């Protein structure tokens, strides 16, 4: 999230010095550094991974800004939220209010979308509530509404001389006997009602069938429409509007035609009326607007027959009915045996040979069954298969509120499906029939931001005078926000995109766009690699956005490895020279011209004195090909994809061109289903060939390795158990009777009782994100005093968890099981992270490399396909060199590595490039160029090829 950390008066800011001075910073691995950061400039903090960039930018400068903000509160508030510990720094001078925009995802709430996170959807709701035209969902005609005078005029004009009944609707399409309603209106002096189109006298104790749906209107008056009766007509209509909540029916006795009039929006022909809209009418998070079936999610979880019968060629004896498993002596298999006898099949019959009627009975049961079986739970034997069927039993288990185990079991046989009522639009039918320029709010939400920006640019001539006048300011604000979102390279996304599917870079740029929209000045913005996921073509838009923040009087500090942003910056600070304990020093600083003259790792790469060499030759591969035909998911335009195996393959293209749709959402689910019988459904495609050339597929994505602060790198790669075994086997442990469990921070016994093994405590802050502070009981060591007294080579288990990977490799070098796995972490460039670092603090790129290390520690077959999505995230030039070495070692063993990538150093090192485009969103979805990097760079239609050509030329120079 974006965190505001200081609210000093802007008048004071103008008198601040020309730079922010950090004096004697020693947080984490920083070695008592002094640094001056020029104000009102675009400043890049760079250096190899783990050198201390985030320690300076976030853990020192931002942390001090946040601490000062808390200090500005009154004593009572400070006491309630708790104080923040001062970062390890002597002094920071000239620090203005600080806002950090980090690489965190926007949360896991399925209700959050890009539109809600950026507040653009809130503005759209306001626009539709005030200016949209309503249309009947029955006839499609525009709804009308009348004032009281207009209703009277219409009745006189259309029905003069006719005898009419003035009716007030009191029940509309509801079940019930309504005895109390009839008694109440009878006591008020009314004598007749119209029940389901029939005029009926009201009698004492009168009621209707409570199980049927009824329409009931109260007869207010019967009169002839004439000048003499005008006043009576006015009084009757006024009373009917009051009794009917703004609606009156006029029944013409001459022809029995009924006419609806409403002070609200109405379709008179179909007796349909809408209430006046408000912003909540268009909110899928409000009961006033949300689809009643899916409750505004756009999806519903339903029992999936493909999961119940994963392979219809398998027999019941071999577990063909997945929820039931293998046959055993239980009541539900007895019931299944009865069904088999009844329909003449056996447990040796394959699923597709079971008669249709029998299958229906298994799935849906038989009403009136005399089965005595009671309720089912996983692992129990009672299952009313005959009575309600398998589908209803799975559904019941899923809805069971008290048994989590049962619910999880049922979930294995269910899938998310698009809601049949709203078809994924999330809103009520009525909400979807309010339109502006023939578009409802859901249609706008589905447009890409580029298309939406153009739609608003062309909107003005399509509005009437009323809409133009009322909507002018809201349209202006929406257009401005969409412009900023497009400006930071998010034009390929749509407002209905789920926030939890956004990458760290995308969510960060969305928040950056929000900050640009606030037009604050005098602020220090700190960003963490905002270029993640951006193609070189889109990078210049991001750079322009950052420069705009600077122009309006802000200082922008960016922790970044991207060459383009460095070259566009006003000032560069390099931290190094190594990672972890080998880093933490300022190895260079200055403007671009000054910086490239200096001698450090970053300046050497920027100046061209050092670079990542283009391979002397491209690998020929195994000669085998994996071919995917007719991919049409999302924006893909009937793509045929051929992947040569045994090569390092890059999938490139501008942001939103369809790379992820093709690889992670189509190809990977197909391979996963083939090799592991997984239930994941790929996007639409026609066929695939060449699966026999592979024996497994591994996707290494950027999803967190765990959502709990308790998970960490050593628990993920399954090496912590071995470490605990070492401590449990020590003589001291045996004397004390300590077992392996004593050295777990997840169970009581050896862990710290204060923080329960977390090492930190959470301070909940209502108006700021929760703050994690070091546990005062164990000082972050996770264990109690007695457990920490057990030492291996002079180190406690708490000390081991605080070691960096680099230190631990040396420490455990004589323990092969542990050494081998830790060495793979070092090999993928993660030597600087600590073994016990909380998974929630790891970036997406770090999490991906931990997964890569875990896979590298396993034995491969030489016929594996590895799929990675931007593994260079968070990597310095020198780290990319190391990563390429690891990936090349996989390919050299005969494996195929497919990488979605924007980094030119990676792309130029590939054996084969597949470029998708030419543009993002609806302008993409085609394969533009394929071949070696040299062949793609020569293709005039490839946008990636243009930048690749420059990169290859620079390499030759």
JOBELPE-V146465 format. One record per residue. N is the residue number from 1. RES is the residue in one letter. PHI is phi in whole degrees, 0 to 359 (999 if undefined). PSI is psi in whole degrees, 0 to 359 (999 if undefined). NEAR is the number of other ideal C-beta (glycine too) atoms within 10 Angstrom. Layout:
N;RES;PHI;PSI;NEAR / N;RES;PHI;PSI;NEAR
This chain:
1;X;999;165;14 / 2;X;275;129;15 / 3;X;245;119;17 / 4;X;278;132;17 / 5;X;236;3;24 / 6;X;199;142;21 / 7;X;235;39;10 / 8;X;297;152;15 / 9;X;294;135;9 / 10;X;297;337;14 / 11;X;294;328;8 / 12;X;285;332;10 / 13;X;295;323;18 / 14;X;296;337;10 / 15;X;269;5;6 / 16;X;288;158;15 / 17;X;295;172;10 / 18;X;285;352;10 / 19;X;214;160;17 / 20;X;263;122;22 / 21;X;255;120;14 / 22;X;257;121;23 / 23;X;243;124;14 / 24;X;57;62;12 / 25;X;271;129;27 / 26;X;223;30;16 / 27;X;292;137;20 / 28;X;52;243;19 / 29;X;264;6;20 / 30;X;292;134;25 / 31;X;257;69;13 / 32;X;49;56;13 / 33;X;269;151;21 / 34;X;245;137;12 / 35;X;210;142;19 / 36;X;250;129;17 / 37;X;246;115;23 / 38;X;297;139;14 / 39;X;279;158;20 / 40;X;56;38;18 / 41;X;226;162;18 / 42;X;268;109;22 / 43;X;249;128;23 / 44;X;255;128;27 / 45;X;256;118;27 / 46;X;228;181;30 / 47;X;141;167;29 / 48;X;293;161;27 / 49;X;301;129;26 / 50;X;85;9;31 / 51;X;282;340;29 / 52;X;123;14;28 / 53;X;298;309;26 / 54;X;292;329;25 / 55;X;298;322;24 / 56;X;284;308;30 / 57;X;288;310;23 / 58;X;265;313;21 / 59;X;280;346;18 / 60;X;248;295;24 / 61;X;292;309;28 / 62;X;293;319;23 / 63;X;299;321;23 / 64;X;291;321;23 / 65;X;298;318;23 / 66;X;294;319;22 / 67;X;298;318;16 / 68;X;295;325;19 / 69;X;297;314;19 / 70;X;296;322;19 / 71;X;296;337;12 / 72;X;283;350;11 / 73;X;287;162;13 / 74;X;288;167;8 / 75;X;302;319;7 / 76;X;296;315;8 / 77;X;295;319;11 / 78;X;298;323;14 / 79;X;294;323;10 / 80;X;288;318;13 / 81;X;270;344;17 / 82;X;84;154;14 / 83;X;273;151;14 / 84;X;265;141;20 / 85;X;290;139;11 / 86;X;292;131;11 / 87;X;296;160;23 / 88;X;284;82;16 / 89;X;208;141;21 / 90;X;292;312;11 / 91;X;196;147;12 / 92;X;232;119;18 / 93;X;260;147;12 / 94;X;73;23;17 / 95;X;280;119;21 / 96;X;268;176;21 / 97;X;307;136;21 / 98;X;245;134;25 / 99;X;235;122;21 / 100;X;258;137;24 / 101;X;240;96;23 / 102;X;268;177;21 / 103;X;271;31;21 / 104;X;276;149;18 / 105;X;288;162;18 / 106;X;275;10;23 / 107;X;112;169;14 / 108;X;253;7;10 / 109;X;292;120;13 / 110;X;293;348;14 / 111;X;276;343;17 / 112;X;280;134;16 / 113;X;233;171;27 / 114;X;302;323;25 / 115;X;296;319;23 / 116;X;284;323;20 / 117;X;295;321;21 / 118;X;268;356;24 / 119;X;70;7;14 / 120;X;293;321;27 / 121;X;295;327;23 / 122;X;297;320;15 / 123;X;292;323;20 / 124;X;298;320;21 / 125;X;299;318;25 / 126;X;296;317;17 / 127;X;299;315;24 / 128;X;292;324;25 / 129;X;295;330;19 / 130;X;261;333;15 / 131;X;234;349;21 / 132;X;289;149;22 / 133;X;269;137;16 / 134;X;267;142;21 / 135;X;233;146;21 / 136;X;290;131;21 / 137;X;281;355;16 / 138;X;266;305;12 / 139;X;262;341;12 / 140;X;82;359;9 / 141;X;279;157;12 / 142;X;292;135;12 / 143;X;285;152;21 / 144;X;234;159;15 / 145;X;218;150;17 / 146;X;237;147;20 / 147;X;278;170;9 / 148;X;300;317;14 / 149;X;295;321;9 / 150;X;294;326;13 / 151;X;294;314;23 / 152;X;299;314;18 / 153;X;299;318;12 / 154;X;294;320;15 / 155;X;295;314;23 / 156;X;296;317;15 / 157;X;292;319;9 / 158;X;272;333;14 / 159;X;232;21;20 / 160;X;300;130;11 / 161;X;89;351;8 / 162;X;265;150;17 / 163;X;277;129;13 / 164;X;229;157;24 / 165;X;252;130;20 / 166;X;264;117;26 / 167;X;242;142;28 / 168;X;245;116;26 / 169;X;293;126;21 / 170;X;243;342;18 / 171;X;222;129;18 / 172;X;232;107;16 / 173;X;59;46;7 / 174;X;229;155;10 / 175;X;273;158;13 / 176;X;143;162;17 / 177;X;268;338;15 / 178;X;56;30;21 / 179;X;300;316;13 / 180;X;295;324;10 / 181;X;295;315;19 / 182;X;296;319;24 / 183;X;297;319;15 / 184;X;295;312;12 / 185;X;288;332;21 / 186;X;294;320;17 / 187;X;292;335;9 / 188;X;279;357;9 / 189;X;103;4;6 / 190;X;275;145;17 / 191;X;244;343;10 / 192;X;224;151;17 / 193;X;226;160;25 / 194;X;249;110;20 / 195;X;253;116;17 / 196;X;49;51;12 / 197;X;76;9;10 / 198;X;239;126;7 / 199;X;286;127;14 / 200;X;224;134;15 / 201;X;293;146;10 / 202;X;274;125;17 / 203;X;240;155;10 / 204;X;302;135;7 / 205;X;74;12;8 / 206;X;294;140;17 / 207;X;206;166;14 / 208;X;243;173;20 / 209;X;296;116;10 / 210;X;290;343;11 / 211;X;263;1;8 / 212;X;253;155;10 / 213;X;276;134;12 / 214;X;232;151;17 / 215;X;245;124;16 / 216;X;231;127;22 / 217;X;241;142;29 / 218;X;269;130;24 / 219;X;281;109;22 / 220;X;277;319;24 / 221;X;196;157;18 / 222;X;231;124;15 / 223;X;205;166;16 / 224;X;263;132;15 / 225;X;285;113;21 / 226;X;204;169;13 / 227;X;296;325;9 / 228;X;294;326;9 / 229;X;264;13;15 / 230;X;300;314;13 / 231;X;295;321;9 / 232;X;295;320;14 / 233;X;298;316;23 / 234;X;300;314;15 / 235;X;297;318;13 / 236;X;292;317;22 / 237;X;296;318;21 / 238;X;299;317;16 / 239;X;293;320;16 / 240;X;296;321;25 / 241;X;296;324;21 / 242;X;291;315;12 / 243;X;289;329;19 / 244;X;262;16;24 / 245;X;55;50;15 / 246;X;89;4;17 / 247;X;236;138;21 / 248;X;225;138;28 / 249;X;256;135;25 / 250;X;245;114;25 / 251;X;261;117;20 / 252;X;280;111;17 / 253;X;293;338;13 / 254;X;291;317;10 / 255;X;236;4;9 / 256;X;62;25;8 / 257;X;268;134;12 / 258;X;254;141;18 / 259;X;236;131;18 / 260;X;263;134;21 / 261;X;235;142;25 / 262;X;215;142;26 / 263;X;284;344;19 / 264;X;266;183;15 / 265;X;290;135;22 / 266;X;212;153;22 / 267;X;249;95;22 / 268;X;301;324;20 / 269;X;295;324;13 / 270;X;252;14;13 / 271;X;51;45;18 / 272;X;242;134;18 / 273;X;224;150;24 / 274;X;247;149;21 / 275;X;284;161;13 / 276;X;299;132;12 / 277;X;287;151;21 / 278;X;223;171;16 / 279;X;307;327;18 / 280;X;292;340;15 / 281;X;299;335;22 / 282;X;248;15;29 / 283;X;260;125;22 / 284;X;277;1;27 / 285;X;256;7;17 / 286;X;237;142;14 / 287;X;297;342;11 / 288;X;286;337;15 / 289;X;239;337;23 / 290;X;291;143;22 / 291;X;303;128;24 / 292;X;292;339;11 / 293;X;278;311;13 / 294;X;261;1;22 / 295;X;59;32;15 / 296;X;88;8;22 / 297;X;270;339;20 / 298;X;81;351;24 / 299;X;224;156;16 / 300;X;226;145;18 / 301;X;269;126;15 / 302;X;226;158;15 / 303;X;296;133;20 / 304;X;251;114;19 / 305;X;297;331;15 / 306;X;294;332;14 / 307;X;276;332;16 / 308;X;288;319;20 / 309;X;239;76;19 / 310;X;297;331;19 / 311;X;218;106;14 / 312;X;285;356;13 / 313;X;273;352;11 / 314;X;274;148;16 / 315;X;272;166;17 / 316;X;297;323;23 / 317;X;302;332;13 / 318;X;256;19;13 / 319;X;85;31;15 / 320;X;297;331;23 / 321;X;261;97;22 / 322;X;305;316;17 / 323;X;297;332;22 / 324;X;272;333;19 / 325;X;74;207;12 / 326;X;282;147;11 / 327;X;301;139;16 / 328;X;207;177;9 / 329;X;277;79;7 / 330;X;225;164;17 / 331;X;294;326;18 / 332;X;285;334;22 / 333;X;284;332;21 / 334;X;297;317;14 / 335;X;294;321;22 / 336;X;295;324;22 / 337;X;296;321;14 / 338;X;298;318;14 / 339;X;295;321;19 / 340;X;297;317;20 / 341;X;296;318;9 / 342;X;298;321;12 / 343;X;253;9;16 / 344;X;61;53;9 / 345;X;225;168;17 / 346;X;236;171;13 / 347;X;290;348;15 / 348;X;274;356;11 / 349;X;282;138;18 / 350;X;289;157;16 / 351;X;303;318;17 / 352;X;287;353;12 / 353;X;263;359;12 / 354;X;286;131;22 / 355;X;303;149;15 / 356;X;301;318;8 / 357;X;296;321;11 / 358;X;294;319;17 / 359;X;298;320;18 / 360;X;298;319;12 / 361;X;291;322;22 / 362;X;297;317;23 / 363;X;280;321;18 / 364;X;244;352;13 / 365;X;74;185;21 / 366;X;230;125;15 / 367;X;297;139;7 / 368;X;81;14;7 / 369;X;298;145;16 / 370;X;265;19;7 / 371;X;299;137;19 / 372;X;262;2;11 / 373;X;295;142;19 / 374;X;261;195;11 / 375;X;295;150;13 / 376;X;258;144;24 / 377;X;221;148;14 / 378;X;308;131;14 / 379;X;88;352;8 / 380;X;259;170;13 / 381;X;255;352;15 / 382;X;266;125;14 / 383;X;209;115;25 / 384;X;278;69;21 / 385;X;294;318;26 / 386;X;290;324;21 / 387;X;287;304;18 / 388;X;242;344;20 / 389;X;89;166;19 / 390;X;293;319;25 / 391;X;297;312;19 / 392;X;294;325;15 / 393;X;292;320;21 / 394;X;296;317;24 / 395;X;297;319;18 / 396;X;295;319;15 / 397;X;297;320;23 / 398;X;295;325;19 / 399;X;273;359;10 / 400;X;293;113;16 / 401;X;283;339;6 / 402;X;260;349;6 / 403;X;239;97;13 / 404;X;295;322;9 / 405;X;298;319;12 / 406;X;294;319;20 / 407;X;296;318;14 / 408;X;295;322;12 / 409;X;300;313;19 / 410;X;296;324;22 / 411;X;299;333;14 / 412;X;296;340;14 / 413;X;245;23;22 / 414;X;231;157;19 / 415;X;220;154;17 / 416;X;283;132;15 / 417;X;233;152;14 / 418;X;297;136;13 / 419;X;299;131;19 / 420;X;287;339;12 / 421;X;277;308;14 / 422;X;260;354;25 / 423;X;55;39;12 / 424;X;88;359;16 / 425;X;278;347;24 / 426;X;76;345;28 / 427;X;251;163;24 / 428;X;296;158;22 / 429;X;303;316;12 / 430;X;300;316;19 / 431;X;299;329;27 / 432;X;278;357;21 / 433;X;252;22;20 / 434;X;257;127;22 / 435;X;228;148;16 / 436;X;238;123;22 / 437;X;51;45;15 / 438;X;65;19;9 / 439;X;236;132;16 / 440;X;273;172;19 / 441;X;294;330;29 / 442;X;289;323;20 / 443;X;297;323;14 / 444;X;292;322;24 / 445;X;294;332;23 / 446;X;278;343;16 / 447;X;292;150;19 / 448;X;292;156;22 / 449;X;298;328;28 / 450;X;297;312;22 / 451;X;295;320;17 / 452;X;294;320;23 / 453;X;299;319;20 / 454;X;292;323;14 / 455;X;298;316;18 / 456;X;291;327;18 / 457;X;296;328;11 / 458;X;264;6;10 / 459;X;284;321;18 / 460;X;310;312;13 / 461;X;295;343;7 / 462;X;272;353;13 / 463;X;265;150;17 / 464;X;275;178;9 / 465;X;298;320;7 / 466;X;296;312;10 / 467;X;298;320;20 / 468;X;296;317;15 / 469;X;292;314;10 / 470;X;287;320;14 / 471;X;269;359;21 / 472;X;308;307;13 / 473;X;290;322;9 / 474;X;292;318;18 / 475;X;299;320;20 / 476;X;297;316;11 / 477;X;294;317;16 / 478;X;298;314;24 / 479;X;300;321;16 / 480;X;293;317;15 / 481;X;293;320;20 / 482;X;295;321;26 / 483;X;301;316;16 / 484;X;294;321;22 / 485;X;296;318;28 / 486;X;294;326;21 / 487;X;294;331;19 / 488;X;262;18;24 / 489;X;84;26;30 / 490;X;251;19;33 / 491;X;298;340;23 / 492;X;276;349;25 / 493;X;273;163;25 / 494;X;240;161;20 / 495;X;293;336;24 / 496;X;273;5;20 / 497;X;295;126;21 / 498;X;299;132;17 / 499;X;298;329;22 / 500;X;285;350;15 / 501;X;266;358;14 / 502;X;283;141;23 / 503;X;287;168;18 / 504;X;302;319;24 / 505;X;293;319;25 / 506;X;294;315;25 / 507;X;293;325;24 / 508;X;294;318;26 / 509;X;291;329;30 / 510;X;295;317;23 / 511;X;290;327;23 / 512;X;298;317;26 / 513;X;300;321;23 / 514;X;298;319;19 / 515;X;293;322;19 / 516;X;298;322;23 / 517;X;295;332;17 / 518;X;288;339;10 / 519;X;58;36;12 / 520;X;289;154;17 / 521;X;225;162;15 / 522;X;75;22;20 / 523;X;249;148;22 / 524;X;261;113;25 / 525;X;264;132;23 / 526;X;241;121;25 / 527;X;241;149;26 / 528;X;246;99;23 / 529;X;48;63;25 / 530;X;293;346;29 / 531;X;280;356;27 / 532;X;303;131;25 / 533;X;82;4;26 / 534;X;259;137;24 / 535;X;286;156;21 / 536;X;304;326;22 / 537;X;296;324;19 / 538;X;276;345;23 / 539;X;298;324;21 / 540;X;294;331;14 / 541;X;294;318;17 / 542;X;296;317;25 / 543;X;300;317;21 / 544;X;299;319;12 / 545;X;297;317;22 / 546;X;295;320;25 / 547;X;293;329;14 / 548;X;295;320;15 / 549;X;300;321;22 / 550;X;293;319;17 / 551;X;299;327;10 / 552;X;272;11;13 / 553;X;101;32;17 / 554;X;243;160;25 / 555;X;257;129;25 / 556;X;243;117;25 / 557;X;251;123;25 / 558;X;240;121;25 / 559;X;278;113;23 / 560;X;207;151;24 / 561;X;244;353;27 / 562;X;289;129;22 / 563;X;297;318;20 / 564;X;298;318;17 / 565;X;292;322;24 / 566;X;299;315;21 / 567;X;293;334;13 / 568;X;268;355;18 / 569;X;282;163;24 / 570;X;271;336;16 / 571;X;205;140;21 / 572;X;235;134;26 / 573;X;240;124;26 / 574;X;251;129;27 / 575;X;247;137;31 / 576;X;183;214;24 / 577;X;281;337;16 / 578;X;245;198;20 / 579;X;256;160;26 / 580;X;60;231;21 / 581;X;292;343;14 / 582;X;276;356;17 / 583;X;249;211;24 / 584;X;82;13;26 / 585;X;240;152;20 / 586;X;279;111;19 / 587;X;260;357;20 / 588;X;179;149;23 / 589;X;197;156;19 / 590;X;143;178;15 / 591;X;288;174;13 / 592;X;303;314;17 / 593;X;297;319;7 / 594;X;291;319;13 / 595;X;294;316;23 / 596;X;289;347;20 / 597;X;279;344;11 / 598;X;278;165;16 / 599;X;252;93;10 / 600;X;212;170;20 / 601;X;302;315;21 / 602;X;292;314;29 / 603;X;296;328;23 / 604;X;295;321;16 / 605;X;287;319;23 / 606;X;296;323;20 / 607;X;276;348;14 / 608;X;91;1;11 / 609;X;293;336;10 / 610;X;223;144;15 / 611;X;204;172;17 / 612;X;269;114;18 / 613;X;292;144;12 / 614;X;286;134;15 / 615;X;304;144;15 / 616;X;296;328;5 / 617;X;213;159;7 / 618;X;261;138;18 / 619;X;297;140;16 / 620;X;283;342;10 / 621;X;80;188;19 / 622;X;272;350;16 / 623;X;87;355;9 / 624;X;263;154;15 / 625;X;229;139;13 / 626;X;257;122;22 / 627;X;241;130;13 / 628;X;244;130;23 / 629;X;243;142;14 / 630;X;66;43;14 / 631;X;281;123;28 / 632;X;231;11;16 / 633;X;292;148;16 / 634;X;52;242;18 / 635;X;263;8;21 / 636;X;290;134;24 / 637;X;253;72;12 / 638;X;54;54;13 / 639;X;281;138;21 / 640;X;251;121;13 / 641;X;245;130;22 / 642;X;240;122;15 / 643;X;247;113;22 / 644;X;289;130;19 / 645;X;274;159;20 / 646;X;77;26;22 / 647;X;226;165;21 / 648;X;267;112;26 / 649;X;245;130;24 / 650;X;253;131;27 / 651;X;258;116;29 / 652;X;238;175;31 / 653;X;145;160;29 / 654;X;296;163;28 / 655;X;301;130;24 / 656;X;82;12;30 / 657;X;282;342;29 / 658;X;121;13;28 / 659;X;297;309;26 / 660;X;293;324;19 / 661;X;300;320;22 / 662;X;283;314;28 / 663;X;269;302;25 / 664;X;278;338;20 / 665;X;253;348;19 / 666;X;243;296;25 / 667;X;297;310;26 / 668;X;298;313;23 / 669;X;299;327;19 / 670;X;296;311;21 / 671;X;295;320;23 / 672;X;295;321;19 / 673;X;292;322;16 / 674;X;291;315;14 / 675;X;273;328;16 / 676;X;238;5;11 / 677;X;54;39;10 / 678;X;285;162;13 / 679;X;267;354;17 / 680;X;303;133;12 / 681;X;262;121;14 / 682;X;288;161;19 / 683;X;294;161;17 / 684;X;303;139;13 / 685;X;204;166;22 / 686;X;269;306;11 / 687;X;200;168;10 / 688;X;219;142;19 / 689;X;229;150;12 / 690;X;98;11;14 / 691;X;297;334;14 / 692;X;292;346;9 / 693;X;276;354;16 / 694;X;239;157;19 / 695;X;237;351;13 / 696;X;195;163;16 / 697;X;229;141;21 / 698;X;227;121;21 / 699;X;261;131;20 / 700;X;242;96;22 / 701;X;259;185;17 / 702;X;258;13;25 / 703;X;295;149;14 / 704;X;303;149;16 / 705;X;282;353;19 / 706;X;183;150;17 / 707;X;264;353;11 / 708;X;258;142;12 / 709;X;299;346;16 / 710;X;284;335;18 / 711;X;280;146;17 / 712;X;208;174;26 / 713;X;304;318;30 / 714;X;286;332;27 / 715;X;286;327;19 / 716;X;291;319;18 / 717;X;270;12;21 / 718;X;59;43;11 / 719;X;248;346;25 / 720;X;291;328;22 / 721;X;299;318;13 / 722;X;296;321;14 / 723;X;296;317;22 / 724;X;295;324;21 / 725;X;299;321;14 / 726;X;298;313;19 / 727;X;294;322;22 / 728;X;292;335;17 / 729;X;272;357;12 / 730;X;289;147;14 / 731;X;306;320;8 / 732;X;300;320;12 / 733;X;294;320;19 / 734;X;293;321;11 / 735;X;298;319;9 / 736;X;277;351;13 / 737;X;79;24;7 / 738;X;278;128;20 / 739;X;262;182;13 / 740;X;302;322;15 / 741;X;299;336;13 / 742;X;298;332;22 / 743;X;260;18;27 / 744;X;261;134;21 / 745;X;271;7;26 / 746;X;259;352;14 / 747;X;232;150;12 / 748;X;295;152;11 / 749;X;130;291;15 / 750;X;258;344;24 / 751;X;279;165;22 / 752;X;293;128;23 / 753;X;286;341;11 / 754;X;285;307;13 / 755;X;260;1;21 / 756;X;55;39;17 / 757;X;86;3;21 / 758;X;279;333;21 / 759;X;85;342;27 / 760;X;224;160;16 / 761;X;241;150;16 / 762;X;259;127;12 / 763;X;260;117;16 / 764;X;278;128;11 / 765;X;235;116;14 / 766;X;297;325;7 / 767;X;252;3;7 / 768;X;222;163;16 / 769;X;299;153;13 / 770;X;303;143;9 / 771;X;250;132;20 / 772;X;262;123;16 / 773;X;242;152;15 / 774;X;297;138;14 / 775;X;295;129;19 / 776;X;284;344;10 / 777;X;284;313;16 / 778;X;247;359;24 / 779;X;55;40;11 / 780;X;84;4;18 / 781;X;275;348;24 / 782;X;80;336;27 / 783;X;247;162;24 / 784;X;280;171;20 / 785;X;301;318;10 / 786;X;295;318;12 / 787;X;295;321;25 / 788;X;287;351;17 / 789;X;281;345;11 / 790;X;277;119;21 / 791;X;242;141;13 / 792;X;240;118;18 / 793;X;52;39;10 / 794;X;81;4;7 / 795;X;239;139;16 / 796;X;277;171;18 / 797;X;293;332;26 / 798;X;293;321;21 / 799;X;297;321;15 / 800;X;298;317;24 / 801;X;295;336;24 / 802;X;270;354;18 / 803;X;292;151;20 / 804;X;282;163;22 / 805;X;301;319;28 / 806;X;300;316;21 / 807;X;293;321;18 / 808;X;290;329;26 / 809;X;299;317;19 / 810;X;290;320;11 / 811;X;295;321;20 / 812;X;254;22;24 / 813;X;298;339;12 / 814;X;260;11;8 / 815;X;243;90;15 / 816;X;308;317;9 / 817;X;301;318;14 / 818;X;279;316;21 / 819;X;303;315;17 / 820;X;300;317;13 / 821;X;287;321;21 / 822;X;291;328;31 / 823;X;296;326;18 / 824;X;293;326;24 / 825;X;297;319;28 / 826;X;293;321;18 / 827;X;295;332;21 / 828;X;266;16;26 / 829;X;85;24;30 / 830;X;249;28;26 / 831;X;297;341;23 / 832;X;271;342;24 / 833;X;281;154;23 / 834;X;273;154;20 / 835;X;298;325;23 / 836;X;259;18;22 / 837;X;298;131;21 / 838;X;299;135;18 / 839;X;297;334;20 / 840;X;289;345;16 / 841;X;264;357;14 / 842;X;276;140;24 / 843;X;287;168;21 / 844;X;300;321;24 / 845;X;294;321;26 / 846;X;293;318;26 / 847;X;299;321;23 / 848;X;294;320;24 / 849;X;287;332;33 / 850;X;294;319;25 / 851;X;295;321;22 / 852;X;298;318;25 / 853;X;297;320;25 / 854;X;297;321;21 / 855;X;289;323;17 / 856;X;295;332;23 / 857;X;284;349;17 / 858;X;270;164;10 / 859;X;276;134;4 / 860;X;257;166;16 / 861;X;255;349;11 / 862;X;85;359;12 / 863;X;232;31;18 / 864;X;263;144;20 / 865;X;252;122;23 / 866;X;259;133;23 / 867;X;241;122;22 / 868;X;235;147;25 / 869;X;243;106;24 / 870;X;50;63;23 / 871;X;292;348;29 / 872;X;279;358;24 / 873;X;306;124;26 / 874;X;81;9;29 / 875;X;256;138;25 / 876;X;282;165;24 / 877;X;309;314;21 / 878;X;291;329;21 / 879;X;290;324;22 / 880;X;297;322;21 / 881;X;301;317;18 / 882;X;292;318;17 / 883;X;297;318;23 / 884;X;301;323;20 / 885;X;298;318;12 / 886;X;294;314;18 / 887;X;294;321;22 / 888;X;296;326;16 / 889;X;295;326;12 / 890;X;293;316;19 / 891;X;292;323;18 / 892;X;296;341;12 / 893;X;273;3;13 / 894;X;103;355;15 / 895;X;284;164;24 / 896;X;248;132;27 / 897;X;241;117;24 / 898;X;250;122;26 / 899;X;234;128;23 / 900;X;276;121;22 / 901;X;208;149;24 / 902;X;246;343;27 / 903;X;288;124;25 / 904;X;293;329;23 / 905;X;296;324;22 / 906;X;287;315;22 / 907;X;296;319;25 / 908;X;291;342;22 / 909;X;268;0;22 / 910;X;283;160;26 / 911;X;274;331;22 / 912;X;209;137;23 / 913;X;238;135;27 / 914;X;241;111;26 / 915;X;259;125;27 / 916;X;250;143;30 / 917;X;171;219;26 / 918;X;283;333;18 / 919;X;246;189;21 / 920;X;265;167;27 / 921;X;61;225;22 / 922;X;292;343;15 / 923;X;275;1;17 / 924;X;247;210;24 / 925;X;84;17;26 / 926;X;233;151;19 / 927;X;277;117;20 / 928;X;270;320;22 / 929;X;206;146;24 / 930;X;221;156;19 / 931;X;134;193;16 / 932;X;291;162;16 / 933;X;308;322;26 / 934;X;295;320;15 / 935;X;291;319;15 / 936;X;292;322;24 / 937;X;294;337;23 / 938;X;272;355;15 / 939;X;275;116;19 / 940;X;291;342;7 / 941;X;275;349;11 / 942;X;265;120;24 / 943;X;293;319;22 / 944;X;300;321;30 / 945;X;302;324;25 / 946;X;297;313;13 / 947;X;288;326;20 / 948;X;293;323;27 / 949;X;298;316;17 / 950;X;299;318;13 / 951;X;296;317;19 / 952;X;293;323;17 / 953;X;294;317;10 / 954;X;299;323;12 / 955;X;294;324;15 / 956;X;292;323;6 / 957;X;293;999;6
